């Protein structure tokens, strides 16, 4: 390795290691997850650890490119115990499979060495919650009557919803006496619907915003508590805009939480929408003409 020769020699290499412990264990692989931890102590070694099927091909190509271009030594960890698996949740769902991209699309999925490959804005709050002594309860289906029953036992005064993209069932909306509060990444009623930040950027808007509102039985139609504008610059992406949208939402919650808990928070009905709800954004979806500006 270059580190041990002070850069005088190169030995480009990609080593594929069957790693990660498997609950049942076979062929000595049961303890490999512990042994690969020692690899992190080797200076200059690049370790690729895919977490999804579509991560694997992109990370392996990055390792090969690093070996060829920089003479790096790379270790590519593989979950050998799951090689025989195709389905994740039920037979035939193909949850462990991912399409192999055409060579012309390889650059878009490139993962620079030293960086994680992110696939969404998901953040797991459970470690933070448990560290703060806040109980965590996970639910697969909020429409299940048992879900509302579980929340009802907790007797919450207020429910705050963040990052949830589905309608809350009526049984759950009726639980807290102070209501359920949520957020939408636009200045409602403009851009009701799916992917509002994506559509705002696609349509060339100079700004979007965040709306704090009471949740009701339909999507993005509840009474408005507060709104904050968020600018969109020429170099912005969905990620950078959503980061500012999230900061605006946190600021609104801090400002209004006390009033929400005693039932004195301001609320005003939304005006009529300026167009149909936004559809889900897909690569084939046209941008379409921008909607008329919201009335002021």
N, C-alpha and C positions, 0 to 999 in steps of 0.2 A: 504494500500500500504506500501511497505517496507520503503519508504522514511519517512513516518510520524511516524513509530515505530522504527526508527534508525536500521532497519534490523532485528528486533526481530520477526516480524510476516510476513507471506507471504499470499497473497490472489490471487493466479493465476487466471486470468480472461481474456477472449477475448470477447469484446463487438463489435457487428456489428451495425454500425450506417448508416442509409440512409441519405446520405449527398449530397452536391453539388447542387446549385440552378439550377432549370430547368426553361427555359424561359417562358413556359406557366404556370407552377406552379400548384400543386394540393396537397390536403391533408396536407397542412402545411409545405411541403418540400421546398417551395420557398425560405425560409430564412435560411435553414440549413447550407449553405456554410459559412454564417457569424458566426453562433453559434459555429461551430466546431473549429474556430480559437482560441477560448478560451481554448481549450484542450491543446494547446501548452504551456500554462503557468503552467500546472500541473507537478511537478517534478517527474521524473522517468517513466512517461507514454510513452509507445511506440505507435506511430501513423503510420498506414500503409495506403498509398494512391495510389492505383493502377491507372496507366494511360493507360493501354492496356489490352485487354482480357487475354493475357497470363501472365500478371503481377499478376492478382488477385489470382490465385490458389497458386503460389509460395509465395506470401506475406502472405496469410492466413496460410499456413503451417509454415512459419517462426514465426508468432504470436503464433500459438499453441505450437511450440517447445519452444519458450521463456517462455511461461506460465508454461509449464510442467517442464522444466529444471531449470529455474531461478526464477520461481514464479512471473513473470512479469505480469503487467496489460496492455493489448493491446487494442487499438481501431482500428477497421478495417472499413474504410469509403467505402460506396457502393453507386454507382450512381443509386438509385432506380428508377429514372424517365426513365431510359433507359433499364429497365429489359425486357420490351416487344419488344425491338429492336433486330433484327438479322442482318439486312443489313445496310451498311454504305453509299455507293454512289448510288447504284441502286438496284432494287428488285432482290433478288437471289444471291447477291455477298457474303453474309455471312461475311461482314467485321467486325462485332462486335463479331464474334465467334472465338474461338481458341481451338485446340485439347487439351484434358486433358492428360498430360504425364503419362506414366507408372511409377509405384513406383520406378523402378530401375533408372529412369532418374530424380528423384526429387532432388538429391544432386547437379546435374549440374545447376539447376535453383534456387538454394538457394540464398536468399538475406539476408546477415547478418544485424541485427538490427543496425540502425545508418548509413546505407549506401544506396545510391540510386541504383536502378537497371537500368543499361544502356543497350540499345539494338542496338546501332549503334554509329558511330562517328559523327552523325549530330550535328551541332552547329548553333543555330539561331543567325545570326548576326544583325538582325533588331534592337534590343535594342541598341547595340553599334553604329550602323549606325545613328540612330535617335538622339542619344546623341551627336554625332559629327556633326549633321546638314546635313547628307548625305541622300538624298531621297531614299526610298525603293520602288521598283516596283516588284510585284510578277506576274509570268506568268505560266499558266498551260501547255502551249504547245508552245515551241519556233518555231515549224514548221508552226505555224499560220502566214500567211503573215502580220497580224496586229502587231505581235511581232517585226519583223524587222522594220516595219514602226515606231513603238514607239521608238526603239533605234535610228533610223535614225534622228528623231527629236532632240534627245539629242546631236547629232554631236560629238560622242566620237572620240578622236585621236587614242585611243588604247583600246582594250577590254582584260581584264585579267580574265581567267576562272579558278576557283579552286573548287574542290569537285564535279564537274559535270561529269556524267558518260555517257552522250549521245553525239553524233556528233552534231555540230552546223550546221544548214542549210546553204546552199550557200548564200542565201539572207542576212543572218546575218554576215557571214564571210566577205562579201564585204563592210560592212558599214564603219569600221574604216580605215582611210588611212594608219595607221601604223600597221594594222593587228590585229589578235587575238592571244593571248599567253596563253598557258596552261602548265600543268605539268603531268608527269606520273611517278609512283613510281617504276622505274627501270632505269638501264643504257641502254637506247635504242640504238640499235634495239633489244637488248636482252629483252625477256619477254614482247613483245607486247601483248595486250589483257587484259583479266579480272583478277582481284585479284592478281597482280604481287607479292605483299608482302606475301600473303598466300602461293602461290606456291613456292616462294623462301625458306620459312621456311620449308615447307613440303619436299622439295627436298634437304634440308640440306645445302643450300648455306651459306657461311660465310659472305656474304655481298650482299647488293642490292644498291639502290641509288635513286636519283630523277633527272629527266630530265626536263629542261625548254625548251619549243619548240614553234615554230609557229604552229598554228592549220591549218589543211587543210581539204579536203573533206573526207579523210579516217582516220581510227583510228590509232593514235600513229605513224604516218609516216612523220610528218612535220619536217622542218629544225630545227636542234638543236641550241639553244642559249647557254646553259651551262648545265653541269652535275656535281653532287656531290655524291660521294660514301657514303654509310651508312652501318656500320657494323651490323652484326647479331650475338648476343651472344647466348650461350647455354640456358640461362634463359629467352630469349626474347619471347614475344608474338606479334601478329599482332598489338596490341594496342601500345606497347612500340616502335616497329619499325616504325610504322606510325607516332608516335609523332616526332621522329628524322627526318623522311622524310619530315614532315611538316616544321620543323625548317630549313631544308636545302632549301626548296622551298622559304620560306620567305627571307632567306639570299640572294638567287639568285635574287629575285625580287628587293630587296633593292639595290643590286649592279648594276643591269642593267636597272632600270626603266628610268633613265635620258637618256640613249642612245636609249632606245626603243622609247621614246617620240619624239626624233629628227630623228629617222630612221637610226642610225649608229651602232646599236647593231650587234654583230657578229652573223653569222649564217652559218651552214654547213649542207649539206645533210646527211641523215642517210645512213649507209651501208645496205646491204641486211640482212633480218632477218635470224636468225639461226634455225628457225623452224616455225610451224604454230602458229597463235595467241593463247594465253592461253584461255582455256574455263572457263566458270563460275565454281567456286568451289562448289561442293555439297558433303555431307557426303559419297555418294556412288562413287564419282569420284576417280579413282586410281591416285596415285602420278605420275606414269610413270617415265621413265628414264630422268635424267637431260639433258637439251640441251647442245650442245657443247659450250665452252666459246666463247664470242664475240672476234673478231679480235682486236688487239690493234694497 
